[in-house]
Amino acid sequence: MKHKASLKRSLSLSLLTFYGLGNILGAGIYVLVGKVVAVAGMYAPFSFLLASMLAAFSAISYAELSARHPFSAGESVYLQEAFGLRALSLGVGLLIVLAGVLSSAAIVQGFVGYVNVFYPATREWTIIIVVTALCTLAIWGIVESVRVAALLTVLELLGLFLILWIGRSDLMTVPARLPELLPQGDSFLWIGIFWGGLLAFYAYIGFEDMVNVAEEVNKPQKTLPKAILIALVVSALLYFLVALVAVLGAPAEELAASDAPLALIYQHYTGKEPLLISAIGLFAVINGALVQIIMVSRLLYGLSRKGWLPQCFGDVHMRTRTPVVSTLFAAVAVLVLALSFDISSLAENTSFVILIVFVLVNAALIAIKQRQPAPEGVYVYPVFIPVMGLLTALGFVIFKLVKPYIT
């Protein structure tokens, strides 16, 4: 009988944290801050704050679930353990696949925006070349891919610190400018803030992807929860501060129209061509797309190993120890979506799909807690956490559905 290769446990806490940070940061602030300003205006920092609060409850739920059940295809495993309904578990897994390819497609489009700072690139060919390169890297190996992602994450962080440094004088004026930044009672203002929060929520997507590389993590019961929480806290703080710099220092109309918003902020503050921040933006944006492709491939692998998808998706290459068919499928799906839809549509739909998944995952943790309140070796959070995670995610889903009727 032919021996089947398996995934290799090789990810440490630091590598996994950078993996998550790279996905969260690349997927959001480098691309979407202008889009959030377009709907929330000066109150965009509140939209990011609202999104971080929503993400926090679900992130803590994921941290506990990842310690209880450290397996690839994380969300599907959690729902199967909670409810035992194969159709529901598979459906959620496929929703995560959809969200992953939607997200990666949005990020690749953001990459094109930063390329255009240097020269007018052909959109279609740029997307094709980038997705092909990312697919090749993801097939090469998990350690190699995550090391590249970690290096790119360091560049992402340097880019955000650069924006904070050049905007430090405006940050110091926040106490004096609070009346401009604090929303009043106007209901239409709050609709814009909530809508901006839904868009900004997309910027936090990434921590849930970390659970899908669980079978490649050293000591996953300890490492996964720590990495998830560290990545979320760091990204939330950076997002809020960068959003403040954006609204305090650059015209809202220009930010809303920009495909490379951090480049615009840099140019506005310094008066120089934004070549440095645009170069960093290129790497930051592409990092998020790489991580999403890896996540989708591991999720397809996990679903196949459960017997819920065709066997080919679970096959691992003997030399690279990566799921080649799953990776190719993910890359082709990203390519098709990136060539077919605009970035705002992709981001909004990604957020909506993930919110539905968060509702179900938080419900799964509530059910699991009822049967096994305190498993050995797992840090258990109060049931209040998944209840709030469920309610906040459900609230955003309802807001998304009713918004067309209240504006």
ABEGO torsion letter per residue (X at the ends): XBBBBBBBBABBAAAAAAAAAAAAAAABAAAAAAAAAAAAEAAAAAAAAAAAAAAAAAAAAAAAAAAABBBBGAAAAAAAAAAGBAAAAAAAAAAAAAAAAAAAAAAAAAAAAAAAAABBBBAAAAAAAAAAAAAAAAAAEAAAAAAAAAAAAAAAAAAAAAAAAAAAAAAAAAAAAAAAABBBABAAAAAAAAAAAAAAAAAABGAAAAAAAAAABBGAAAAAAAAAAAAAAAAAAAAAAAAAAAAAABBAAAAAABABAAAAAAAAAAGBBAAAAAAAAAAAAAAAAAAAAAAAAAAAAAAAAAGABBAAAABBBAAAGBBAAAAAAAAAAAAAAAAABBAAAAAAAAAAAAAAAAAAAAAAAAAAAAABABBBGBBBBBAAAAAAAAAAAAAAAAAAAAAAAAX
